[in-house]
């Protein structure tokens, strides 16, 4: 689905709600990778022997799903960009960063 198709099907509010839901209850490839990483680390731990290196499930996660912590300004910027991209309007009384 293209961005234009998505914009035609979902409102900015609904997309934001889905994003918030995903943050609480992840779904899709990322959560599946987490399950596989936990399984792989368990199998590894059972077979590594006494001299084997201890590894965490995090060592088995694909590097593409690592998250860096975002600042408040980064989060606001992402929300602003998503709102603009989906044709929404900023209805805040004060703009972020202005007194």
Secondary structure, DSSP 4 states (H G I P E B T S, - for coil): --HHHHHHHS-HHHHHHHHHHHHHS--SHHHHHHHHHHHHHHHHHHHS-TTSPP--GGGGS-GGG--PPPPHHHHHHHHHHHHHHTT-----SS-TT--
